[in-house]
Amino acid sequence: MRRVLGFGTYDVASHPRVEVLLEGLRRTPGNEVRELDEPLGLSTADRVAILKQPWRLPVLAGRLASRWSRLTAGSRRYRGSHKPDALLVGYMGHFDVLLARLLYPRTTIILDHLIFASGTARDRGEDGVKAKLLSVLDRMATHCADVVVLDTAEHAAKLDGAVRDHGVIVPVGAPSAWFTAGEAARTKRTTSGDDDVRNADRPLTVVFFGLFTPLQGTPYIAQALRQLAERGVPVRTLLIGSGQDRAECEQILADSPAGQMVQWRDWVDSAELPRVVAEHDVCLGIVGTTDKALDVVPNKVYQGLAAGCAVVTSDTAPQRRAIGDGAILVPPGDPHALADALERLATDPAALRAAREHAAAAAEAFVPEQAVAPLVAALERAVAAEGDR
């Protein structure tokens, strides 16, 4: 039995990627998974705000010191005969991996490096000295790990040559709660006799959830919704979240008939979100044009597939490669093309039915135990190599 310890200050409620990795490893025979986790209590937006306002760094330092003290004390339970074969340092573990290496210098360390800190900062408008310092942090973190988990080949290519051989590409996937919600929604549609016909009395329902960052391209989404309203296409949309681009989206929709067909919610609890999304016909992915937007397959795409929605997202190399015809792909930054895709789903029952079927078929490859298969293989190699040393 291989013992894996989830370690760090991650928060599965905010960052489901970690949940998928842990759940997938638990479901894989031969693994015993435990967790030593002290959530930091700072969202990605909070951390980016700290980067923009360096005088807030003591907040991060204070919280890290408090959580690391607890992690250090808790690590005593995992010594001797209880020592893990591998530590999985969860998402946003750029600092946590340093502590993991100090506490377990001879143990296989896996770093879930879903994002490069420097890339995220640049995507949100930071550059110069701050981005360079974060590049140093990225290098330190990845050099501390024996296995670096990334989500796309584009991200893997950003690893330093010295650690590139340690990288393994694992799709983000979706936690089982999303698949459960999707199955419940499909059952409900079947029993209610849903014929996929959408019209003014029964408009196409669309959902987007996110932090309204440049990566997501939400102003393009707002422009597409405005176009649909001006065309008279029956679409009702729920926009969930808040962030730097939300005010622009509100302005785009404010004086448009689309404003009457759009509902805003600041956020939805992570436990409720799968059900809310699954109740909609369409889940939107991203349509941004930033460098980062062209390198990722976002959580919401995998989650939308699992929830049984038709998924519409940008036509980028990683999304095309990962999902194929499981989603409807539109050019990044093109609100007209997005509006055309949604209009077809709203007016062509066969198109909506086919989009759902393709999404359901694609989702089967991203259940947790399937998603983590490349990590399991890399973990077996790393642990075997450690035993030979």
C-alpha positions as CSV (number, residue, x, y, z in Angstrom):
1,M,0.0,0.0,0.0
2,R,1.4,3.4,-1.1
3,R,0.8,6.1,1.5
4,V,0.2,9.6,0.1
5,L,-0.2,12.7,2.4
6,G,-2.0,15.7,1.1
7,F,0.0,18.6,2.6
8,G,-0.2,22.4,2.8
9,T,-2.5,25.4,3.1
10,Y,-4.8,24.5,0.2
11,D,-8.6,24.9,0.3
12,V,-10.6,22.3,-1.6
13,A,-13.8,24.5,-1.4
14,S,-12.1,27.3,-3.3
15,H,-9.7,25.2,-5.5
16,P,-11.4,22.0,-6.6
17,R,-8.3,20.9,-8.5
18,V,-6.7,19.6,-5.3
19,E,-9.9,17.7,-4.5
20,V,-9.8,16.0,-7.8
21,L,-6.2,14.8,-7.3
22,L,-6.9,13.5,-3.8
23,E,-10.2,11.9,-4.8
24,G,-8.6,10.3,-7.8
25,L,-5.7,8.9,-5.8
26,R,-8.1,7.5,-3.2
27,R,-10.1,5.7,-5.8
28,T,-7.0,4.2,-7.3
29,P,-6.2,0.8,-5.8
30,G,-3.0,0.6,-3.9
31,N,-3.1,4.1,-2.5
32,E,-3.9,5.2,1.1
33,V,-4.5,9.0,1.2
34,R,-4.5,11.1,4.3
35,E,-4.4,14.9,4.6
36,L,-2.5,17.4,6.7
37,D,-4.0,20.6,5.6
38,E,-4.3,24.1,7.3
39,P,-6.2,26.3,4.8
40,L,-4.6,29.8,4.5
41,G,-8.0,31.5,4.3
42,L,-6.9,33.8,1.3
43,S,-8.5,33.5,-2.1
44,T,-6.6,33.8,-5.3
45,A,-8.0,37.4,-5.6
46,D,-6.7,38.1,-2.1
47,R,-3.2,36.9,-3.0
48,V,-3.1,38.9,-6.1
49,A,-4.2,42.0,-4.1
50,I,-1.3,41.4,-1.8
51,L,1.0,41.3,-4.9
52,K,-0.4,44.7,-5.9
53,Q,-0.2,46.2,-2.4
54,P,3.2,45.0,-0.9
55,W,2.4,46.7,2.4
56,R,-0.1,43.8,2.9
57,L,2.6,41.2,2.8
58,P,2.7,41.0,6.6
59,V,-0.8,39.5,6.4
60,L,0.4,36.7,4.2
61,A,3.5,36.2,6.3
62,G,1.5,36.1,9.6
63,R,-1.0,33.6,8.2
64,L,1.8,31.4,6.8
65,A,3.6,31.4,10.0
66,S,0.5,30.4,11.9
67,R,-0.4,27.6,9.5
68,W,3.2,26.3,9.1
69,S,3.4,26.0,12.9
70,R,0.4,23.8,12.9
71,L,1.6,21.8,9.9
72,T,5.0,21.3,11.6
73,A,3.3,20.1,14.8
74,G,1.0,17.8,12.8
75,S,3.8,16.3,10.8
76,R,4.9,14.5,14.0
77,R,2.0,12.1,13.5
78,Y,3.5,11.0,10.1
79,R,6.9,9.8,11.2
80,G,8.5,6.4,11.6
81,S,6.2,3.6,10.6
82,H,3.6,6.3,9.6
83,K,5.9,8.2,7.3
84,P,4.2,8.8,3.9
85,D,5.7,7.5,0.7
86,A,4.8,10.8,-1.0
87,L,3.5,14.3,-0.1
88,L,1.1,16.0,-2.4
89,V,1.4,19.8,-2.0
90,G,-1.8,21.3,-3.0
91,Y,-2.6,24.2,-5.4
92,M,-1.0,27.5,-4.7
93,G,1.7,25.6,-2.8
94,H,4.6,27.8,-3.9
95,F,5.6,28.4,-0.3
96,D,4.3,25.2,1.2
97,V,6.5,23.0,-1.0
98,L,9.5,24.6,0.7
99,L,8.2,23.6,4.1
100,A,7.4,20.1,2.8
101,R,11.0,19.6,1.6
102,L,12.4,20.8,5.0
103,L,10.2,18.5,7.0
104,Y,10.6,15.5,4.6
105,P,13.9,15.9,2.9
106,R,14.1,12.2,1.6
107,T,10.4,11.8,0.7
108,T,8.9,12.1,-2.8
109,I,7.3,15.5,-3.1
110,I,4.5,16.2,-5.6
111,L,3.7,19.8,-6.3
112,D,0.4,20.7,-7.9
113,H,1.6,23.6,-10.0
114,L,-1.6,24.5,-11.7
115,I,-0.6,28.1,-12.1
116,F,2.7,30.0,-12.5
117,A,2.6,32.9,-10.0
118,S,4.4,35.1,-12.5
119,G,1.9,34.3,-15.3
120,T,-1.1,35.0,-13.1
121,A,0.3,38.3,-12.0
122,R,1.0,39.3,-15.7
123,D,-2.5,38.2,-16.7
124,R,-3.9,40.6,-14.1
125,G,-1.9,43.6,-15.1
126,E,1.3,43.2,-13.0
127,D,4.7,43.2,-14.7
128,G,8.3,44.4,-14.1
129,V,10.0,43.7,-10.8
130,K,7.1,41.9,-9.2
131,A,6.7,39.5,-12.1
132,K,10.4,38.8,-12.1
133,L,10.4,38.1,-8.3
134,L,7.4,35.7,-8.8
135,S,9.3,34.0,-11.6
136,V,12.1,33.3,-9.0
137,L,9.4,31.9,-6.7
138,D,8.1,29.6,-9.5
139,R,11.6,28.3,-10.1
140,M,12.2,27.7,-6.4
141,A,9.0,25.8,-5.9
142,T,9.3,23.6,-8.9
143,H,13.0,22.8,-8.1
144,C,11.9,21.6,-4.6
145,A,9.6,19.0,-6.0
146,D,10.3,15.5,-7.4
147,V,7.1,15.5,-9.5
148,V,5.5,18.7,-10.8
149,V,1.9,18.4,-11.8
150,L,0.7,20.7,-14.6
151,D,-2.6,20.8,-16.6
152,T,-1.5,21.5,-20.2
153,A,1.5,21.0,-22.4
154,E,1.8,24.7,-22.8
155,H,2.3,25.1,-19.0
156,A,4.7,22.1,-19.0
157,A,6.8,23.9,-21.6
158,K,7.3,26.8,-19.2
159,L,9.3,24.6,-16.7
160,D,13.0,25.2,-16.5
161,G,15.0,22.6,-18.5
162,A,16.5,21.2,-15.3
163,V,13.1,20.2,-14.0
164,R,11.2,19.6,-17.2
165,D,11.6,15.9,-16.9
166,H,9.8,16.0,-13.6
167,G,6.7,17.4,-15.1
168,V,3.5,15.4,-15.6
169,I,0.4,16.7,-17.4
170,V,-2.9,15.9,-15.5
171,P,-6.2,17.4,-16.7
172,V,-8.0,19.4,-14.1
173,G,-11.1,17.2,-14.2
174,A,-14.0,17.7,-11.8
175,P,-14.9,16.4,-8.4
176,S,-17.6,13.6,-8.2
177,A,-20.2,16.1,-6.8
178,W,-20.3,17.6,-10.3
179,F,-21.0,14.3,-11.9
180,T,-23.7,13.6,-9.3
181,A,-25.4,16.9,-10.1
182,G,-25.2,16.2,-13.8
183,E,-26.8,12.8,-13.4
184,A,-29.6,14.3,-11.3
185,A,-30.3,17.0,-13.9
186,R,-30.4,14.5,-16.7
187,T,-32.9,12.3,-14.8
188,K,-35.0,15.4,-14.2
189,R,-35.0,16.4,-17.9
190,T,-35.9,12.8,-18.9
191,T,-38.8,12.6,-16.4
192,S,-40.1,16.0,-17.3
193,G,-40.1,15.2,-21.0
194,D,-37.6,18.0,-22.0
195,D,-37.6,18.1,-25.8
196,D,-34.8,20.7,-26.0
197,V,-37.1,23.2,-27.7
198,R,-36.4,26.7,-26.5
199,N,-38.5,29.8,-27.2
200,A,-39.6,33.1,-25.7
201,D,-41.6,31.3,-23.1
202,R,-38.9,28.8,-22.4
203,P,-35.6,30.5,-23.2
204,L,-32.2,28.9,-23.4
205,T,-30.5,29.1,-19.9
206,V,-26.9,30.0,-19.7
207,V,-24.5,30.2,-16.7
208,F,-21.1,31.6,-16.2
209,F,-19.1,31.6,-12.9
210,G,-15.7,33.0,-12.2
211,L,-13.6,35.9,-10.9
212,F,-14.1,38.2,-13.9
213,T,-10.4,38.2,-14.7
214,P,-8.9,39.1,-18.1
215,L,-8.2,35.4,-18.7
216,Q,-12.0,34.7,-18.7
217,G,-12.8,37.5,-21.2
218,T,-16.1,38.4,-19.6
219,P,-16.6,41.7,-21.4
220,Y,-16.8,39.6,-24.6
221,I,-19.4,37.5,-23.0
222,A,-21.4,40.6,-22.0
223,Q,-21.1,41.9,-25.6
224,A,-22.4,38.6,-26.9
225,L,-25.4,38.7,-24.6
226,R,-26.2,42.2,-25.7
227,Q,-26.1,41.1,-29.3
228,L,-28.4,38.2,-28.6
229,A,-30.9,40.5,-27.0
230,E,-30.8,42.9,-29.9
231,R,-31.4,40.0,-32.3
232,G,-34.4,38.9,-30.1
233,V,-32.9,35.5,-29.3
234,P,-34.5,33.9,-26.2
235,V,-31.6,33.5,-23.8
236,R,-31.7,33.9,-20.0
237,T,-28.2,34.1,-18.3
238,L,-26.9,33.8,-14.8
239,L,-23.6,35.5,-14.1
240,I,-21.9,34.4,-10.9
241,G,-18.9,36.1,-9.3
242,S,-17.2,39.4,-9.0
243,G,-13.8,40.8,-10.0
244,Q,-11.9,43.4,-11.9
245,D,-13.9,43.2,-15.2
246,R,-17.4,42.9,-13.7
247,A,-18.0,46.7,-13.7
248,E,-17.3,46.8,-17.4
249,C,-19.7,43.9,-18.0
250,E,-22.4,45.6,-16.0
251,Q,-21.9,48.8,-18.1
252,I,-22.1,46.9,-21.4
253,L,-25.4,45.3,-20.4
254,A,-26.9,48.3,-18.4
255,D,-28.7,50.1,-21.3
256,S,-29.5,46.9,-23.2
257,P,-32.6,44.7,-23.3
258,A,-30.2,41.9,-22.3
259,G,-30.1,43.5,-18.8
260,Q,-33.6,42.2,-18.3
261,M,-32.5,38.6,-19.1
262,V,-29.4,38.6,-17.0
263,Q,-29.3,37.7,-13.3
264,W,-26.2,38.6,-11.2
265,R,-25.0,36.7,-8.1
266,D,-21.9,37.7,-6.3
267,W,-21.1,34.1,-5.6
268,V,-22.6,30.6,-4.9
269,D,-21.3,28.3,-2.1
270,S,-19.1,25.6,-3.5
271,A,-21.4,22.9,-2.2
272,E,-24.3,24.4,-4.0
273,L,-22.6,25.4,-7.2
274,P,-22.7,22.0,-9.0
275,R,-26.5,21.8,-8.7
276,V,-26.9,25.5,-9.8
277,V,-24.8,24.9,-12.9
278,A,-26.4,21.6,-13.8
279,E,-29.9,23.3,-13.9
280,H,-28.8,25.3,-16.9
281,D,-28.6,24.3,-20.6
282,V,-25.2,25.9,-21.3
283,C,-22.1,26.5,-19.2
284,L,-19.7,29.1,-20.6
285,G,-16.0,28.6,-20.3
286,I,-13.5,31.3,-21.2
287,V,-13.1,33.6,-24.3
288,G,-10.2,35.8,-23.2
289,T,-7.2,36.6,-25.4
290,T,-4.4,37.0,-22.8
291,D,-1.3,34.7,-23.0
292,K,-2.6,32.7,-20.0
293,A,-6.1,32.4,-21.6
294,L,-4.4,30.6,-24.6
295,D,-2.6,28.1,-22.3
296,V,-5.3,26.7,-20.0
297,V,-8.3,24.5,-19.9
298,P,-10.2,26.1,-17.0
299,N,-12.0,24.4,-14.1
300,K,-15.4,25.6,-15.3
301,V,-15.1,23.7,-18.6
302,Y,-14.5,20.3,-17.0
303,Q,-17.2,21.1,-14.4
304,G,-19.7,22.2,-17.0
305,L,-19.1,18.9,-18.9
306,A,-19.6,16.9,-15.7
307,A,-22.7,18.8,-14.9
308,G,-24.3,17.7,-18.1
309,C,-24.4,21.1,-19.7
310,A,-23.6,22.0,-23.3
311,V,-20.3,23.8,-23.0
312,V,-19.2,26.8,-25.1
313,T,-15.6,28.0,-24.7
314,S,-12.7,29.4,-26.7
315,D,-11.0,27.5,-29.6
316,T,-7.5,27.3,-28.2
317,A,-4.9,24.6,-28.7
318,P,-5.1,23.1,-25.2
319,Q,-8.9,23.1,-25.1
320,R,-9.2,21.6,-28.6
321,R,-6.7,19.0,-27.6
322,A,-8.2,18.1,-24.3
323,I,-11.9,18.2,-25.1
324,G,-12.3,17.8,-28.9
325,D,-15.9,18.0,-29.9
326,G,-17.0,17.7,-26.3
327,A,-17.5,21.5,-26.3
328,I,-18.6,24.1,-28.9
329,L,-15.4,26.1,-29.6
330,V,-15.5,29.8,-30.7
331,P,-12.6,32.1,-31.5
332,P,-11.1,33.9,-28.4
333,G,-12.2,37.5,-28.1
334,D,-15.0,37.2,-30.7
335,P,-18.4,38.2,-29.1
336,H,-20.2,37.8,-32.5
337,A,-19.1,34.2,-32.9
338,L,-20.1,33.5,-29.3
339,A,-23.5,35.0,-29.9
340,D,-23.9,32.9,-33.1
341,A,-23.1,29.7,-31.1
342,L,-25.6,30.5,-28.4
343,E,-28.3,31.5,-30.9
344,R,-28.0,28.2,-32.6
345,L,-28.4,26.3,-29.3
346,A,-31.4,28.5,-28.5
347,T,-33.2,28.0,-31.8
348,D,-32.1,24.5,-32.9
349,P,-33.3,21.7,-30.6
350,A,-31.1,19.1,-32.4
351,A,-28.0,21.2,-31.9
352,L,-28.7,21.6,-28.1
353,R,-29.3,17.8,-27.8
354,A,-26.1,17.0,-29.7
355,A,-24.0,19.4,-27.7
356,R,-25.2,17.8,-24.4
357,E,-24.5,14.3,-25.8
358,H,-21.0,15.3,-26.8
359,A,-20.3,16.9,-23.5
360,A,-21.5,13.8,-21.6
361,A,-19.2,11.6,-23.7
362,A,-16.2,13.9,-23.1
363,A,-16.8,14.1,-19.4
364,E,-16.2,10.4,-18.9
365,A,-12.5,10.9,-19.4
366,F,-12.3,13.4,-16.6
367,V,-13.7,11.6,-13.6
368,P,-11.1,11.8,-10.8
369,E,-9.7,8.3,-11.1
370,Q,-9.3,8.8,-14.9
371,A,-7.8,12.3,-14.6
372,V,-5.1,11.2,-12.2
373,A,-3.9,8.2,-14.2
374,P,-0.7,10.1,-15.5
375,L,0.1,11.2,-11.9
376,V,-0.3,7.6,-10.6
377,A,2.2,6.4,-13.2
378,A,4.7,9.2,-12.3
379,L,4.2,8.6,-8.6
380,E,5.1,4.9,-9.0
381,R,8.2,5.8,-10.9
382,A,9.3,8.5,-8.4
383,V,8.7,6.2,-5.3
384,A,10.6,3.4,-7.0
385,A,13.5,5.7,-7.7
386,E,13.5,6.9,-4.1
387,G,13.7,3.3,-2.9
388,D,16.7,2.7,-5.2
389,R,18.6,5.6,-3.7
